[in-house]
Amino acid sequence: MKEIVRSHISVGRWGNPEELGGVAVFLASEASSYMNGQMLMVDGGVSEILSFSMSVV
């Protein structure tokens, strides 16, 4: 099952916990002070594939 999911990840691999650090720093910084109600997907492109699949159905 893991290989099936991994094969649908655009970057072709599972993410590492360290890859979330940049997003966390951005959200905690002044650079994100004007953001409101947004979802930042740190998923290697999985959500793009899933949203495309759902729109085709």
PDB file with one MODEL, atoms N, CA, C and O in Angstrom:
MODEL        1
ATOM      1  N   MET A   1       0.825  -1.194   0.000  1.00  0.00           N
ATOM      2  CA  MET A   1       0.000   0.000   0.000  1.00  0.00           C
ATOM      3  C   MET A   1       0.870   1.259   0.000  1.00  0.00           C
ATOM      4  O   MET A   1       0.567   2.231  -0.693  1.00  0.00           O
ATOM      5  N   LYS A   2       1.960   1.233   0.788  1.00  0.00           N
ATOM      6  CA  LYS A   2       2.838   2.403   0.839  1.00  0.00           C
ATOM      7  C   LYS A   2       3.415   2.722  -0.537  1.00  0.00           C
ATOM      8  O   LYS A   2       3.541   3.891  -0.900  1.00  0.00           O
ATOM      9  N   GLU A   3       3.762   1.707  -1.291  1.00  0.00           N
ATOM     10  CA  GLU A   3       4.333   1.927  -2.626  1.00  0.00           C
ATOM     11  C   GLU A   3       3.291   2.492  -3.592  1.00  0.00           C
ATOM     12  O   GLU A   3       3.625   3.297  -4.462  1.00  0.00           O
ATOM     13  N   ILE A   4       2.052   2.082  -3.447  1.00  0.00           N
ATOM     14  CA  ILE A   4       0.987   2.619  -4.298  1.00  0.00           C
ATOM     15  C   ILE A   4       0.817   4.108  -4.030  1.00  0.00           C
ATOM     16  O   ILE A   4       0.720   4.904  -4.963  1.00  0.00           O
ATOM     17  N   VAL A   5       0.780   4.483  -2.753  1.00  0.00           N
ATOM     18  CA  VAL A   5       0.644   5.898  -2.396  1.00  0.00           C
ATOM     19  C   VAL A   5       1.870   6.669  -2.876  1.00  0.00           C
ATOM     20  O   VAL A   5       1.732   7.729  -3.487  1.00  0.00           O
ATOM     21  N   ARG A   6       3.069   6.148  -2.605  1.00  0.00           N
ATOM     22  CA  ARG A   6       4.297   6.832  -3.001  1.00  0.00           C
ATOM     23  C   ARG A   6       4.344   7.055  -4.509  1.00  0.00           C
ATOM     24  O   ARG A   6       4.860   8.074  -4.969  1.00  0.00           O
ATOM     25  N   SER A   7       3.819   6.127  -5.266  1.00  0.00           N
ATOM     26  CA  SER A   7       3.844   6.272  -6.723  1.00  0.00           C
ATOM     27  C   SER A   7       2.965   7.426  -7.208  1.00  0.00           C
ATOM     28  O   SER A   7       3.101   7.865  -8.350  1.00  0.00           O
ATOM     29  N   HIS A   8       2.077   7.914  -6.365  1.00  0.00           N
ATOM     30  CA  HIS A   8       1.212   9.044  -6.719  1.00  0.00           C
ATOM     31  C   HIS A   8       1.710  10.374  -6.167  1.00  0.00           C
ATOM     32  O   HIS A   8       1.075  11.407  -6.380  1.00  0.00           O
ATOM     33  N   ILE A   9       2.826  10.363  -5.468  1.00  0.00           N
ATOM     34  CA  ILE A   9       3.413  11.598  -4.949  1.00  0.00           C
ATOM     35  C   ILE A   9       4.244  12.222  -6.071  1.00  0.00           C
ATOM     36  O   ILE A   9       5.144  11.580  -6.612  1.00  0.00           O
ATOM     37  N   SER A  10       3.944  13.461  -6.414  1.00  0.00           N
ATOM     38  CA  SER A  10       4.603  14.115  -7.556  1.00  0.00           C
ATOM     39  C   SER A  10       6.116  14.113  -7.462  1.00  0.00           C
ATOM     40  O   SER A  10       6.791  13.923  -8.474  1.00  0.00           O
ATOM     41  N   VAL A  11       6.665  14.317  -6.281  1.00  0.00           N
ATOM     42  CA  VAL A  11       8.124  14.349  -6.138  1.00  0.00           C
ATOM     43  C   VAL A  11       8.713  12.942  -6.040  1.00  0.00           C
ATOM     44  O   VAL A  11       9.933  12.781  -6.017  1.00  0.00           O
ATOM     45  N   GLY A  12       7.848  11.918  -5.980  1.00  0.00           N
ATOM     46  CA  GLY A  12       8.298  10.534  -6.055  1.00  0.00           C
ATOM     47  C   GLY A  12       8.884   9.944  -4.796  1.00  0.00           C
ATOM     48  O   GLY A  12       9.552   8.912  -4.852  1.00  0.00           O
ATOM     49  N   ARG A  13       8.648  10.575  -3.662  1.00  0.00           N
ATOM     50  CA  ARG A  13       9.190  10.028  -2.408  1.00  0.00           C
ATOM     51  C   ARG A  13       8.365  10.540  -1.242  1.00  0.00           C
ATOM     52  O   ARG A  13       7.614  11.507  -1.367  1.00  0.00           O
ATOM     53  N   TRP A  14       8.516   9.878  -0.117  1.00  0.00           N
ATOM     54  CA  TRP A  14       7.890  10.336   1.118  1.00  0.00           C
ATOM     55  C   TRP A  14       8.644  11.562   1.618  1.00  0.00           C
ATOM     56  O   TRP A  14       9.842  11.701   1.369  1.00  0.00           O
ATOM     57  N   GLY A  15       7.961  12.430   2.306  1.00  0.00           N
ATOM     58  CA  GLY A  15       8.600  13.612   2.875  1.00  0.00           C
ATOM     59  C   GLY A  15       9.334  13.294   4.160  1.00  0.00           C
ATOM     60  O   GLY A  15       9.130  12.245   4.770  1.00  0.00           O
ATOM     61  N   ASN A  16      10.192  14.221   4.560  1.00  0.00           N
ATOM     62  CA  ASN A  16      10.930  14.116   5.816  1.00  0.00           C
ATOM     63  C   ASN A  16      10.404  15.165   6.788  1.00  0.00           C
ATOM     64  O   ASN A  16      10.021  16.256   6.365  1.00  0.00           O
ATOM     65  N   PRO A  17      10.377  14.855   8.080  1.00  0.00           N
ATOM     66  CA  PRO A  17       9.907  15.840   9.061  1.00  0.00           C
ATOM     67  C   PRO A  17      10.644  17.179   8.953  1.00  0.00           C
ATOM     68  O   PRO A  17      10.051  18.232   9.189  1.00  0.00           O
ATOM     69  N   GLU A  18      11.919  17.143   8.600  1.00  0.00           N
ATOM     70  CA  GLU A  18      12.712  18.372   8.492  1.00  0.00           C
ATOM     71  C   GLU A  18      12.166  19.311   7.413  1.00  0.00           C
ATOM     72  O   GLU A  18      12.391  20.519   7.474  1.00  0.00           O
ATOM     73  N   GLU A  19      11.462  18.773   6.443  1.00  0.00           N
ATOM     74  CA  GLU A  19      10.934  19.579   5.350  1.00  0.00           C
ATOM     75  C   GLU A  19       9.760  20.458   5.776  1.00  0.00           C
ATOM     76  O   GLU A  19       9.352  21.346   5.029  1.00  0.00           O
ATOM     77  N   LEU A  20       9.227  20.225   6.940  1.00  0.00           N
ATOM     78  CA  LEU A  20       8.144  21.060   7.464  1.00  0.00           C
ATOM     79  C   LEU A  20       8.678  22.311   8.150  1.00  0.00           C
ATOM     80  O   LEU A  20       7.928  23.260   8.378  1.00  0.00           O
ATOM     81  N   GLY A  21       9.950  22.322   8.477  1.00  0.00           N
ATOM     82  CA  GLY A  21      10.551  23.430   9.220  1.00  0.00           C
ATOM     83  C   GLY A  21      10.414  24.770   8.530  1.00  0.00           C
ATOM     84  O   GLY A  21      10.099  25.765   9.183  1.00  0.00           O
ATOM     85  N   GLY A  22      10.641  24.823   7.238  1.00  0.00           N
ATOM     86  CA  GLY A  22      10.553  26.083   6.507  1.00  0.00           C
ATOM     87  C   GLY A  22       9.162  26.685   6.571  1.00  0.00           C
ATOM     88  O   GLY A  22       9.014  27.898   6.723  1.00  0.00           O
ATOM     89  N   VAL A  23       8.143  25.848   6.456  1.00  0.00           N
ATOM     90  CA  VAL A  23       6.761  26.327   6.534  1.00  0.00           C
ATOM     91  C   VAL A  23       6.455  26.818   7.939  1.00  0.00           C
ATOM     92  O   VAL A  23       5.806  27.851   8.109  1.00  0.00           O
ATOM     93  N   ALA A  24       6.914  26.090   8.944  1.00  0.00           N
ATOM     94  CA  ALA A  24       6.689  26.501  10.327  1.00  0.00           C
ATOM     95  C   ALA A  24       7.354  27.848  10.615  1.00  0.00           C
ATOM     96  O   ALA A  24       6.761  28.708  11.266  1.00  0.00           O
ATOM     97  N   VAL A  25       8.577  28.029  10.133  1.00  0.00           N
ATOM     98  CA  VAL A  25       9.284  29.303  10.324  1.00  0.00           C
ATOM     99  C   VAL A  25       8.534  30.424   9.607  1.00  0.00           C
ATOM    100  O   VAL A  25       8.364  31.510  10.162  1.00  0.00           O
ATOM    101  N   PHE A  26       8.088  30.169   8.381  1.00  0.00           N
ATOM    102  CA  PHE A  26       7.334  31.177   7.640  1.00  0.00           C
ATOM    103  C   PHE A  26       6.063  31.575   8.390  1.00  0.00           C
ATOM    104  O   PHE A  26       5.780  32.764   8.538  1.00  0.00           O
ATOM    105  N   LEU A  27       5.307  30.604   8.857  1.00  0.00           N
ATOM    106  CA  LEU A  27       4.053  30.911   9.550  1.00  0.00           C
ATOM    107  C   LEU A  27       4.272  31.645  10.861  1.00  0.00           C
ATOM    108  O   LEU A  27       3.417  32.416  11.297  1.00  0.00           O
ATOM    109  N   ALA A  28       5.408  31.409  11.487  1.00  0.00           N
ATOM    110  CA  ALA A  28       5.721  32.082  12.749  1.00  0.00           C
ATOM    111  C   ALA A  28       6.365  33.450  12.533  1.00  0.00           C
ATOM    112  O   ALA A  28       6.577  34.198  13.487  1.00  0.00           O
ATOM    113  N   SER A  29       6.675  33.774  11.282  1.00  0.00           N
ATOM    114  CA  SER A  29       7.389  35.014  10.996  1.00  0.00           C
ATOM    115  C   SER A  29       6.443  36.138  10.594  1.00  0.00           C
ATOM    116  O   SER A  29       5.254  35.927  10.358  1.00  0.00           O
ATOM    117  N   GLU A  30       7.007  37.331  10.526  1.00  0.00           N
ATOM    118  CA  GLU A  30       6.272  38.511  10.087  1.00  0.00           C
ATOM    119  C   GLU A  30       5.864  38.390   8.610  1.00  0.00           C
ATOM    120  O   GLU A  30       4.912  39.039   8.177  1.00  0.00           O
ATOM    121  N   ALA A  31       6.566  37.577   7.855  1.00  0.00           N
ATOM    122  CA  ALA A  31       6.265  37.406   6.431  1.00  0.00           C
ATOM    123  C   ALA A  31       4.858  36.858   6.189  1.00  0.00           C
ATOM    124  O   ALA A  31       4.285  37.074   5.121  1.00  0.00           O
ATOM    125  N   SER A  32       4.305  36.160   7.162  1.00  0.00           N
ATOM    126  CA  SER A  32       2.960  35.601   6.998  1.00  0.00           C
ATOM    127  C   SER A  32       1.897  36.415   7.732  1.00  0.00           C
ATOM    128  O   SER A  32       0.771  35.946   7.900  1.00  0.00           O
ATOM    129  N   SER A  33       2.238  37.621   8.169  1.00  0.00           N
ATOM    130  CA  SER A  33       1.326  38.401   9.009  1.00  0.00           C
ATOM    131  C   SER A  33       0.024  38.786   8.305  1.00  0.00           C
ATOM    132  O   SER A  33      -0.971  39.056   8.979  1.00  0.00           O
ATOM    133  N   TYR A  34       0.001  38.817   6.987  1.00  0.00           N
ATOM    134  CA  TYR A  34      -1.204  39.215   6.263  1.00  0.00           C
ATOM    135  C   TYR A  34      -2.003  38.003   5.771  1.00  0.00           C
ATOM    136  O   TYR A  34      -3.036  38.161   5.121  1.00  0.00           O
ATOM    137  N   MET A  35      -1.530  36.810   6.079  1.00  0.00           N
ATOM    138  CA  MET A  35      -2.244  35.592   5.678  1.00  0.00           C
ATOM    139  C   MET A  35      -3.408  35.346   6.623  1.00  0.00           C
ATOM    140  O   MET A  35      -3.327  35.605   7.824  1.00  0.00           O
ATOM    141  N   ASN A  36      -4.480  34.843   6.055  1.00  0.00           N
ATOM    142  CA  ASN A  36      -5.656  34.549   6.855  1.00  0.00           C
ATOM    143  C   ASN A  36      -6.455  33.450   6.164  1.00  0.00           C
ATOM    144  O   ASN A  36      -6.832  33.590   5.001  1.00  0.00           O
ATOM    145  N   GLY A  37      -6.709  32.376   6.866  1.00  0.00           N
ATOM    146  CA  GLY A  37      -7.563  31.322   6.343  1.00  0.00           C
ATOM    147  C   GLY A  37      -6.999  30.533   5.181  1.00  0.00           C
ATOM    148  O   GLY A  37      -7.760  30.064   4.335  1.00  0.00           O
ATOM    149  N   GLN A  38      -5.704  30.374   5.116  1.00  0.00           N
ATOM    150  CA  GLN A  38      -5.081  29.629   4.022  1.00  0.00           C
ATOM    151  C   GLN A  38      -4.614  28.265   4.495  1.00  0.00           C
ATOM    152  O   GLN A  38      -4.306  28.068   5.671  1.00  0.00           O
ATOM    153  N   MET A  39      -4.567  27.340   3.571  1.00  0.00           N
ATOM    154  CA  MET A  39      -4.008  26.019   3.851  1.00  0.00           C
ATOM    155  C   MET A  39      -2.740  25.875   3.029  1.00  0.00           C
ATOM    156  O   MET A  39      -2.771  25.985   1.803  1.00  0.00           O
ATOM    157  N   LEU A  40      -1.635  25.631   3.699  1.00  0.00           N
ATOM    158  CA  LEU A  40      -0.373  25.376   3.004  1.00  0.00           C
ATOM    159  C   LEU A  40      -0.163  23.866   3.005  1.00  0.00           C
ATOM    160  O   LEU A  40       0.047  23.256   4.054  1.00  0.00           O
ATOM    161  N   MET A  41      -0.222  23.291   1.847  1.00  0.00           N
ATOM    162  CA  MET A  41      -0.088  21.845   1.727  1.00  0.00           C
ATOM    163  C   MET A  41       1.382  21.480   1.518  1.00  0.00           C
ATOM    164  O   MET A  41       1.975  21.814   0.492  1.00  0.00           O
ATOM    165  N   VAL A  42       1.944  20.810   2.477  1.00  0.00           N
ATOM    166  CA  VAL A  42       3.331  20.342   2.378  1.00  0.00           C
ATOM    167  C   VAL A  42       3.239  18.827   2.220  1.00  0.00           C
ATOM    168  O   VAL A  42       3.433  18.066   3.169  1.00  0.00           O
ATOM    169  N   ASP A  43       2.937  18.418   0.992  1.00  0.00           N
ATOM    170  CA  ASP A  43       2.635  17.005   0.762  1.00  0.00           C
ATOM    171  C   ASP A  43       3.278  16.434  -0.500  1.00  0.00           C
ATOM    172  O   ASP A  43       2.908  15.350  -0.950  1.00  0.00           O
ATOM    173  N   GLY A  44       4.223  17.147  -1.063  1.00  0.00           N
ATOM    174  CA  GLY A  44       4.913  16.642  -2.247  1.00  0.00           C
ATOM    175  C   GLY A  44       4.061  16.606  -3.505  1.00  0.00           C
ATOM    176  O   GLY A  44       4.463  16.022  -4.511  1.00  0.00           O
ATOM    177  N   GLY A  45       2.896  17.221  -3.459  1.00  0.00           N
ATOM    178  CA  GLY A  45       2.021  17.269  -4.622  1.00  0.00           C
ATOM    179  C   GLY A  45       0.853  16.298  -4.574  1.00  0.00           C
ATOM    180  O   GLY A  45       0.075  16.224  -5.526  1.00  0.00           O
ATOM    181  N   VAL A  46       0.716  15.551  -3.485  1.00  0.00           N
ATOM    182  CA  VAL A  46      -0.377  14.581  -3.380  1.00  0.00           C
ATOM    183  C   VAL A  46      -1.732  15.258  -3.477  1.00  0.00           C
ATOM    184  O   VAL A  46      -2.622  14.743  -4.155  1.00  0.00           O
ATOM    185  N   SER A  47      -1.915  16.387  -2.827  1.00  0.00           N
ATOM    186  CA  SER A  47      -3.218  17.054  -2.848  1.00  0.00           C
ATOM    187  C   SER A  47      -3.590  17.502  -4.261  1.00  0.00           C
ATOM    188  O   SER A  47      -4.772  17.525  -4.605  1.00  0.00           O
ATOM    189  N   GLU A  48      -2.615  17.854  -5.074  1.00  0.00           N
ATOM    190  CA  GLU A  48      -2.891  18.237  -6.461  1.00  0.00           C
ATOM    191  C   GLU A  48      -3.426  17.048  -7.249  1.00  0.00           C
ATOM    192  O   GLU A  48      -4.389  17.179  -8.004  1.00  0.00           O
ATOM    193  N   ILE A  49      -2.802  15.897  -7.073  1.00  0.00           N
ATOM    194  CA  ILE A  49      -3.237  14.689  -7.756  1.00  0.00           C
ATOM    195  C   ILE A  49      -4.640  14.301  -7.293  1.00  0.00           C
ATOM    196  O   ILE A  49      -5.495  13.961  -8.110  1.00  0.00           O
ATOM    197  N   LEU A  50      -4.876  14.354  -5.971  1.00  0.00           N
ATOM    198  CA  LEU A  50      -6.173  13.974  -5.432  1.00  0.00           C
ATOM    199  C   LEU A  50      -7.265  14.922  -5.889  1.00  0.00           C
ATOM    200  O   LEU A  50      -8.359  14.475  -6.233  1.00  0.00           O
ATOM    201  N   SER A  51      -6.997  16.221  -5.903  1.00  0.00           N
ATOM    202  CA  SER A  51      -8.026  17.167  -6.325  1.00  0.00           C
ATOM    203  C   SER A  51      -8.330  16.993  -7.811  1.00  0.00           C
ATOM    204  O   SER A  51      -9.480  17.144  -8.224  1.00  0.00           O
ATOM    205  N   PHE A  52      -7.317  16.680  -8.622  1.00  0.00           N
ATOM    206  CA  PHE A  52      -7.547  16.413 -10.037  1.00  0.00           C
ATOM    207  C   PHE A  52      -8.393  15.171 -10.204  1.00  0.00           C
ATOM    208  O   PHE A  52      -9.330  15.161 -11.002  1.00  0.00           O
ATOM    209  N   SER A  53      -8.076  14.114  -9.456  1.00  0.00           N
ATOM    210  CA  SER A  53      -8.816  12.856  -9.540  1.00  0.00           C
ATOM    211  C   SER A  53     -10.269  13.059  -9.160  1.00  0.00           C
ATOM    212  O   SER A  53     -11.163  12.495  -9.792  1.00  0.00           O
ATOM    213  N   MET A  54     -10.514  13.863  -8.128  1.00  0.00           N
ATOM    214  CA  MET A  54     -11.882  14.113  -7.666  1.00  0.00           C
ATOM    215  C   MET A  54     -12.661  14.902  -8.692  1.00  0.00           C
ATOM    216  O   MET A  54     -13.861  14.677  -8.850  1.00  0.00           O
ATOM    217  N   SER A  55     -12.012  15.829  -9.405  1.00  0.00           N
ATOM    218  CA  SER A  55     -12.714  16.655 -10.386  1.00  0.00           C
ATOM    219  C   SER A  55     -13.071  15.869 -11.640  1.00  0.00           C
ATOM    220  O   SER A  55     -13.997  16.238 -12.363  1.00  0.00           O
ATOM    221  N   VAL A  56     -12.347  14.795 -11.899  1.00  0.00           N
ATOM    222  CA  VAL A  56     -12.603  13.971 -13.079  1.00  0.00           C
ATOM    223  C   VAL A  56     -13.789  13.046 -12.842  1.00  0.00           C
ATOM    224  O   VAL A  56     -14.511  12.699 -13.777  1.00  0.00           O
ATOM    225  N   VAL A  57     -13.987  12.650 -11.595  1.00  0.00           N
ATOM    226  CA  VAL A  57     -15.063  11.698 -11.252  1.00  0.00           C
ATOM    227  C   VAL A  57     -16.409  12.277 -11.444  1.00  0.00           C
ATOM    228  O   VAL A  57     -17.411  11.604 -11.200  1.00  0.00           O
TER     229      VAL A  57
ENDMDL
END
